[in-house]
Protein backbone atom coordinates (compact mmCIF):
# COMPACT_ATOMS: atom_id res chain seq x y z
CA UNK A 1 0.00 0.00 0.00
CA UNK A 2 1.35 3.42 -0.95
CA UNK A 3 2.13 6.06 1.66
CA UNK A 4 -0.82 8.20 0.56
CA UNK A 5 -3.26 5.30 0.77
CA UNK A 6 -1.94 4.43 4.21
CA UNK A 7 -2.32 8.06 5.23
CA UNK A 8 -5.96 8.17 4.10
CA UNK A 9 -6.75 4.78 5.66
CA UNK A 10 -5.26 5.96 8.95
CA UNK A 11 -7.43 9.08 8.78
CA UNK A 12 -10.57 7.00 8.21
CA UNK A 13 -9.65 4.59 11.02
CA UNK A 14 -9.12 7.54 13.37
CA UNK A 15 -12.45 9.06 12.34
CA UNK A 16 -14.28 5.79 12.97
CA UNK A 17 -12.59 5.45 16.36
CA UNK A 18 -13.61 9.00 17.25
CA UNK A 19 -17.19 8.25 16.22
CA UNK A 20 -17.24 5.14 18.44
CA UNK A 21 -15.77 7.02 21.40
CA UNK A 22 -18.23 9.89 21.04
CA UNK A 23 -21.38 7.89 20.33
CA UNK A 24 -20.63 4.86 22.49
CA UNK A 25 -21.23 2.53 19.56
CA UNK A 26 -19.58 1.69 16.25
CA UNK A 27 -20.51 3.44 13.02
CA UNK A 28 -23.66 1.68 11.71
CA UNK A 29 -22.05 0.47 8.48
CA UNK A 30 -18.49 -0.44 7.55
CA UNK A 31 -17.42 2.06 4.87
CA UNK A 32 -15.28 0.98 1.93
CA UNK A 33 -12.36 3.34 1.29
CA UNK A 34 -11.59 3.78 -2.39
CA UNK A 35 -8.42 5.80 -3.00
CA UNK A 36 -8.23 7.05 -6.58
CA UNK A 37 -4.92 7.97 -8.19
CA UNK A 38 -5.81 11.50 -9.29
CA UNK A 39 -3.85 14.74 -8.65
CA UNK A 40 -7.05 16.78 -8.34
CA UNK A 41 -8.52 17.57 -4.89
CA UNK A 42 -11.84 15.77 -4.35
CA UNK A 43 -13.63 13.35 -2.08
CA UNK A 44 -17.12 11.92 -2.03
CA UNK A 45 -19.40 9.62 -0.11
CA UNK A 46 -21.67 7.38 -2.16
CA UNK A 47 -24.10 4.51 -1.80
CA UNK A 48 -23.63 1.63 -4.20
CA UNK A 49 -26.65 -0.50 -3.39
CA UNK A 50 -26.17 -1.41 0.27
CA UNK A 51 -22.46 -0.58 0.18
CA UNK A 52 -21.25 2.74 1.58
CA UNK A 53 -18.11 4.00 -0.13
CA UNK A 54 -15.85 6.93 0.60
CA UNK A 55 -13.86 7.80 -2.50
CA UNK A 56 -10.87 10.11 -2.11
CA UNK A 57 -8.26 11.23 -4.59
CA UNK A 58 -4.57 10.99 -3.83
CA UNK A 59 -4.49 14.69 -4.67
CA UNK A 60 -6.60 15.42 -1.59
CA UNK A 61 -3.93 14.07 0.74
CA UNK A 62 -1.11 15.62 -1.31
CA UNK A 63 -2.85 19.01 -1.47
CA UNK A 64 -3.44 19.05 2.28
CA UNK A 65 0.17 18.12 2.99
CA UNK A 66 1.41 20.79 0.56
CA UNK A 67 -0.65 23.49 2.29
CA UNK A 68 0.74 22.62 5.70
CA UNK A 69 4.30 22.29 4.45
CA UNK A 70 4.01 25.80 3.00
CA UNK A 71 2.50 27.09 6.24
CA UNK A 72 5.31 25.72 8.41
CA UNK A 73 7.88 27.14 6.00
CA UNK A 74 6.34 30.60 6.44
CA UNK A 75 8.13 32.51 9.20
CA UNK A 76 5.14 34.67 10.01
CA UNK A 77 2.81 31.70 10.38
CA UNK A 78 5.28 29.73 12.48
CA UNK A 79 5.82 32.71 14.79
CA UNK A 80 2.09 33.17 15.41
CA UNK A 81 0.91 29.55 15.31
CA UNK A 82 3.61 26.89 15.04
CA UNK A 83 5.71 27.95 18.00
CA UNK A 84 2.68 28.39 20.22
CA UNK A 85 1.02 25.09 19.32
CA UNK A 86 4.11 22.91 19.08
CA UNK A 87 2.90 20.73 16.21
CA UNK A 88 4.11 20.06 12.66
CA UNK A 89 2.85 19.76 9.08
CA UNK A 90 2.42 15.98 9.22
CA UNK A 91 0.24 16.10 12.34
CA UNK A 92 -1.87 18.97 10.98
CA UNK A 93 -2.38 17.12 7.68
CA UNK A 94 -3.64 14.07 9.57
CA UNK A 95 -6.10 16.11 11.64
CA UNK A 96 -7.49 17.77 8.52
CA UNK A 97 -7.97 14.43 6.77
CA UNK A 98 -9.70 13.00 9.85
CA UNK A 99 -12.18 15.89 9.73
CA UNK A 100 -12.73 15.23 6.01
CA UNK A 101 -13.54 11.58 6.76
CA UNK A 102 -15.90 12.58 9.57
CA UNK A 103 -17.63 14.97 7.16
CA UNK A 104 -18.19 12.14 4.69
CA UNK A 105 -19.31 9.70 7.39
CA UNK A 106 -21.92 12.20 8.55
CA UNK A 107 -23.50 12.41 5.11
CA UNK A 108 -24.51 8.79 5.75
CA UNK A 109 -25.17 9.14 9.47
CA UNK A 110 -27.49 12.12 8.92
CA UNK A 111 -29.55 10.33 6.29
CA UNK A 112 -28.63 12.48 3.31
CA UNK A 113 -28.77 9.48 1.00
CA UNK A 114 -32.42 8.97 1.96
CA UNK A 115 -33.36 11.98 -0.16
CA UNK A 116 -33.31 10.10 -3.44
CA UNK A 117 -35.71 12.60 -5.00
CA UNK A 118 -33.26 15.47 -4.49
CA UNK A 119 -32.00 16.54 -7.94
CA UNK A 120 -28.82 18.04 -6.51
CA UNK A 121 -27.30 14.63 -5.84
CA UNK A 122 -24.76 13.61 -8.41
CA UNK A 123 -25.64 10.39 -10.16
CA UNK A 124 -23.15 7.93 -11.61
CA UNK A 125 -25.03 4.96 -12.94
CA UNK A 126 -27.17 3.79 -10.02
CA UNK A 127 -24.88 5.31 -7.42
CA UNK A 128 -26.00 8.17 -5.17
CA UNK A 129 -23.13 10.48 -4.28
CA UNK A 130 -22.42 13.30 -1.88
CA UNK A 131 -19.22 14.86 -3.11
CA UNK A 132 -17.08 17.13 -1.01
CA UNK A 133 -15.99 19.00 -4.09
CA UNK A 134 -17.44 16.91 -6.91
CA UNK A 135 -21.10 17.57 -7.45
CA UNK A 136 -23.22 18.16 -10.50
CA UNK A 137 -23.69 21.80 -11.49
CA UNK A 138 -27.17 21.07 -12.79
CA UNK A 139 -30.18 21.81 -10.62
CA UNK A 140 -33.87 21.08 -10.84
CA UNK A 141 -35.51 22.99 -13.70
CA UNK A 142 -38.63 23.49 -11.61
CA UNK A 143 -37.06 24.35 -8.24
CA UNK A 144 -33.42 25.33 -8.88
CA UNK A 145 -32.98 27.51 -5.80
CA UNK A 146 -34.55 24.95 -3.45
CA UNK A 147 -32.33 22.22 -4.89
CA UNK A 148 -29.20 24.31 -4.50
CA UNK A 149 -30.18 25.30 -0.95
CA UNK A 150 -30.66 21.65 0.05
CA UNK A 151 -27.14 20.81 -1.09
CA UNK A 152 -25.61 23.74 0.79
CA UNK A 153 -27.56 22.90 3.94
CA UNK A 154 -26.51 19.25 3.77
CA UNK A 155 -22.87 20.38 3.57
CA UNK A 156 -23.31 22.69 6.56
CA UNK A 157 -24.95 19.85 8.48
CA UNK A 158 -22.09 17.47 7.77
CA UNK A 159 -19.61 20.22 8.66
CA UNK A 160 -21.31 20.90 11.97
CA UNK A 161 -21.46 17.33 13.22
CA UNK A 162 -17.98 16.45 11.95
CA UNK A 163 -16.61 19.56 13.68
CA UNK A 164 -18.48 18.85 16.89
CA UNK A 165 -17.07 15.31 16.93
CA UNK A 166 -13.48 16.31 16.13
CA UNK A 167 -13.35 19.19 18.60
CA UNK A 168 -14.99 17.02 21.26
CA UNK A 169 -16.21 18.33 24.61
CA UNK A 170 -14.81 21.50 26.15
CA UNK A 171 -11.85 21.10 28.50
CA UNK A 172 -9.72 23.87 30.03
CA UNK A 173 -6.69 21.59 29.55
CA UNK A 174 -7.14 21.30 25.77
CA UNK A 175 -6.93 24.90 24.58
CA UNK A 176 -3.75 24.55 22.51
CA UNK A 177 -4.83 21.21 21.05
CA UNK A 178 -8.23 22.72 20.25
CA UNK A 179 -6.64 25.65 18.42
CA UNK A 180 -4.67 23.18 16.28
CA UNK A 181 -7.81 21.21 15.41
CA UNK A 182 -9.66 24.41 14.49
CA UNK A 183 -6.81 25.44 12.18
CA UNK A 184 -6.80 22.01 10.52
CA UNK A 185 -10.53 22.30 9.80
CA UNK A 186 -10.16 25.87 8.50
CA UNK A 187 -7.40 24.79 6.13
CA UNK A 188 -9.55 21.99 4.73
CA UNK A 189 -12.40 24.41 4.14
CA UNK A 190 -10.04 26.66 2.18
CA UNK A 191 -8.87 23.76 0.04
CA UNK A 192 -12.47 22.81 -0.69
CA UNK A 193 -13.34 26.34 -1.79
CA UNK A 194 -10.28 26.48 -4.04
CA UNK A 195 -11.20 23.14 -5.65
CA UNK A 196 -14.84 24.18 -5.94
CA UNK A 197 -14.02 27.48 -7.66
CA UNK A 198 -14.30 25.91 -11.11
CA UNK A 199 -18.02 25.40 -10.47
CA UNK A 200 -18.70 29.06 -9.72
CA UNK A 201 -19.85 30.02 -13.23
CA UNK A 202 -22.64 27.45 -12.81
CA UNK A 203 -23.25 28.08 -9.12
CA UNK A 204 -21.06 26.98 -6.22
CA UNK A 205 -21.72 23.46 -5.00
CA UNK A 206 -20.60 24.22 -1.46
CA UNK A 207 -20.93 27.15 0.96
CA UNK A 208 -18.13 29.69 1.00
CA UNK A 209 -15.15 28.88 3.20
CA UNK A 210 -15.92 32.03 5.20
CA UNK A 211 -19.44 30.73 5.89
CA UNK A 212 -18.16 27.38 7.04
CA UNK A 213 -15.52 29.06 9.23
CA UNK A 214 -18.22 31.33 10.64
CA UNK A 215 -20.19 28.28 11.76
CA UNK A 216 -16.97 26.66 13.03
CA UNK A 217 -15.97 29.58 15.25
CA UNK A 218 -19.58 30.10 16.33
CA UNK A 219 -19.49 26.56 17.70
CA UNK A 220 -16.08 27.15 19.31
CA UNK A 221 -17.32 30.21 21.18
CA UNK A 222 -20.29 28.22 22.50
CA UNK A 223 -18.19 25.26 23.71
CA UNK A 224 -17.79 26.39 27.35
CA UNK A 225 -21.54 27.00 27.57
CA UNK A 226 -22.38 23.72 25.85
CA UNK A 227 -20.25 21.83 28.38
CA UNK A 228 -22.83 22.43 31.10
CA UNK A 229 -25.98 22.49 28.98
CA UNK A 230 -28.54 20.06 30.47
CA UNK A 231 -29.89 18.96 27.09
CA UNK A 232 -26.43 17.78 26.05
CA UNK A 233 -26.01 16.06 29.40
CA UNK A 234 -29.15 14.08 28.66
CA UNK A 235 -28.19 13.34 25.06
CA UNK A 236 -24.79 11.94 26.02
CA UNK A 237 -25.69 10.46 29.42
CA UNK A 238 -23.45 13.14 30.86
CA UNK A 239 -20.32 11.58 29.39
CA UNK A 240 -17.63 14.04 28.36
CA UNK A 241 -19.44 17.07 29.72
CA UNK A 242 -18.82 18.94 32.92
CA UNK A 243 -21.78 19.22 35.26
CA UNK A 244 -20.59 22.64 36.39
CA UNK A 245 -21.01 25.85 34.44
CA UNK A 246 -17.79 27.43 33.23
CA UNK A 247 -17.16 30.78 34.88
CA UNK A 248 -17.60 34.00 32.94
CA UNK A 249 -13.93 34.83 33.52
CA UNK A 250 -12.80 31.49 32.06
CA UNK A 251 -15.17 31.86 29.12
CA UNK A 252 -13.75 35.30 28.36
CA UNK A 253 -10.17 33.98 28.49
CA UNK A 254 -11.17 31.08 26.24
CA UNK A 255 -12.54 33.44 23.61
CA UNK A 256 -9.49 35.71 23.72
CA UNK A 257 -6.92 32.88 23.83
CA UNK A 258 -8.56 30.35 21.49
CA UNK A 259 -11.43 31.69 19.37
CA UNK A 260 -9.90 35.05 18.41
CA UNK A 261 -6.44 33.60 17.63
CA UNK A 262 -8.17 30.89 15.58
CA UNK A 263 -9.70 33.61 13.40
CA UNK A 264 -6.28 35.11 12.75
CA UNK A 265 -4.83 31.62 12.17
CA UNK A 266 -7.36 31.27 9.35
CA UNK A 267 -6.41 34.65 7.90
CA UNK A 268 -2.72 33.70 8.10
CA UNK A 269 -3.36 30.37 6.36
CA UNK A 270 -5.30 32.12 3.60
CA UNK A 271 -2.36 34.48 3.13
CA UNK A 272 0.07 31.54 2.90
CA UNK A 273 -1.96 29.97 0.08
CA UNK A 274 -2.60 33.36 -1.60
CA UNK A 275 -6.36 33.11 -1.07
CA UNK A 276 -7.09 36.83 -0.89
CA UNK A 277 -10.77 36.24 -1.67
CA UNK A 278 -11.14 34.23 1.55
CA UNK A 279 -9.40 36.95 3.55
CA UNK A 280 -11.80 39.48 2.03
CA UNK A 281 -14.80 37.25 2.79
CA UNK A 282 -13.76 36.78 6.43
CA UNK A 283 -13.59 40.54 6.80
CA UNK A 284 -12.87 42.50 9.95
CA UNK A 285 -12.40 40.46 13.13
CA UNK A 286 -14.56 42.75 15.23
CA UNK A 287 -17.44 42.57 12.77
CA UNK A 288 -16.99 38.79 12.39
CA UNK A 289 -17.40 38.09 16.10
CA UNK A 290 -20.16 40.67 16.47
CA UNK A 291 -22.07 38.87 13.72
CA UNK A 292 -21.66 35.54 15.57
CA UNK A 293 -23.60 36.98 18.49
CA UNK A 294 -26.17 38.62 16.22
CA UNK A 295 -26.93 35.41 14.34
CA UNK A 296 -28.23 33.84 17.53
CA UNK A 297 -31.29 35.95 16.80
CA UNK A 298 -33.59 35.77 13.79
CA UNK A 299 -32.15 38.63 11.79
CA UNK A 300 -32.29 39.97 8.26
CA UNK A 301 -29.11 39.02 6.35
CA UNK A 302 -28.87 42.62 5.15
CA UNK A 303 -28.26 43.70 8.76
CA UNK A 304 -25.10 41.61 9.07
CA UNK A 305 -21.60 42.80 8.26
CA UNK A 306 -19.78 39.72 6.98
CA UNK A 307 -20.34 37.49 3.97
CA UNK A 308 -20.23 34.28 6.00
CA UNK A 309 -22.89 35.49 8.43
CA UNK A 310 -25.16 36.61 5.60
CA UNK A 311 -24.92 33.29 3.75
CA UNK A 312 -25.53 31.33 6.94
CA UNK A 313 -28.65 33.30 7.84
CA UNK A 314 -29.89 33.08 4.25
CA UNK A 315 -29.63 29.29 4.46
CA UNK A 316 -31.49 29.36 7.76
CA UNK A 317 -34.37 31.19 6.11
CA UNK A 318 -34.40 28.81 3.15
CA UNK A 319 -34.33 25.70 5.32
CA UNK A 320 -37.99 26.13 6.27
CA UNK A 321 -38.98 24.69 2.89
CA UNK A 322 -36.44 21.86 3.15
CA UNK A 323 -36.70 18.37 4.75
CA UNK A 324 -36.73 17.92 8.52
CA UNK A 325 -33.04 17.03 8.45
CA UNK A 326 -32.32 20.63 7.47
CA UNK A 327 -34.30 21.86 10.46
CA UNK A 328 -32.16 19.70 12.74
CA UNK A 329 -29.02 21.50 11.63
CA UNK A 330 -30.58 24.95 11.90
CA UNK A 331 -31.86 24.34 15.42
CA UNK A 332 -28.38 23.22 16.52
CA UNK A 333 -26.61 26.34 15.36
CA UNK A 334 -29.24 29.02 15.61
CA UNK A 335 -31.21 28.27 18.78
CA UNK A 336 -30.03 30.36 21.75
CA UNK A 337 -28.94 28.31 24.76
CA UNK A 338 -30.80 29.07 27.94
CA UNK A 339 -28.48 29.12 30.93
LINQUIWO-V34564 format. One line per field, one symbol per residue. ss: DSSP state (H for helix, E for strand, L for the rest). phi: phi as a letter, one per 30 degrees, with the letter a starting at -180 (. if undefined). A space follows every 50 residues. Layout:
ss: ???
phi: ???
This chain:
ss: LLHHHHHHHHHHHHHHHHHHHHHLLLLLLLLEEEEELLLLLLEEEEEELL EEEEEEEHHHHHHHHHHHHHHHLLHHHHHHHHHHHLLLHHHHHHHHHHHH HHHHHHHHHLLHHHLLLLLLLEEELLEEEEELLLLLLLLLLLLHHHHHHH HHHHHHHHHHHHHHHHHLLLLLLLHHHHHHHHHHHHHHHHHHHHHHHHHH HHLLLLLLHHHHHHHHHHHHHHHHHHLLLHHHHHHLLLLLLLLLLLLHHH HHHHHHHHHHHHHHHHHHHHHHLLLHHHHHHHLLHHHHHHHHHHLLLLLL HHHLLLHHHHHHHHHHHHHHHLLHHHHHHHHHHHLLLLL
phi: .dddddddddddeddddddddddiadedbddcccccdaddcaaacbccic cccccbddddddddddedddddccdddddcbedddibbddddddddddde ddededdddcidddddddddddbbicdcbbcdbcbdddbedcbdddddde dddeddddeedddedddiddbdccdddddddddddeddddddddddddde ecjdcbddeddddddedddeededdddcddddeddchidibddcdddddd ddddddcbddeddddddddddechcdddedddiddddedddeddddcdcd edccccdddddddededdddccdedddedddddcddcdc
